[in-house]
Amino acid sequence: MNAAELRNKSAEELDAALSDLRKEQFNLRMQKGTGQLSRPSEMNRVRKAIARIKTVMNEKRAGEAK
């Protein structure tokens, strides 16, 4: 999901997506800890997606403050 798609979502949808990604990140960390992680690149993908969502959320908050 790219930033342009995220900007079209509401704050509630962004919160839900962030929550889902954090759960996925937790599960990937547990897999890594037990040695069952088959695709280490998934960790980077999830981490960057979380950062993207948080950036869009901060942009929306800054836009509302103006």
DAWO-V690397 format. One line per field, one symbol per residue. phi: phi as a letter, one per 40 degrees, with the letter a starting at -180 (. if undefined). psi: psi as a letter, one per 30 degrees, with the letter a starting at -180 (. if undefined). burial: # if it has 16 or more other ideal C-beta (glycine too) atoms within 10 Angstrom, else .. A space follows every 10 residues. Layout:
phi=???
psi=???
burial=???
This chain:
phi=.ccccccccc cccccccccc cccccccccc ccccgbccbc cccccccccc cccccccccc cccccc
psi=kleeeeffll eeeeeeeeee eeeeeeeeee eeefggjfjf feeeeeeeee eeeeeeeeee eeeff.
burial=.....#..#. ...#..##.. #..##..#.. #.....#... .##..#..## .##..##..# ......
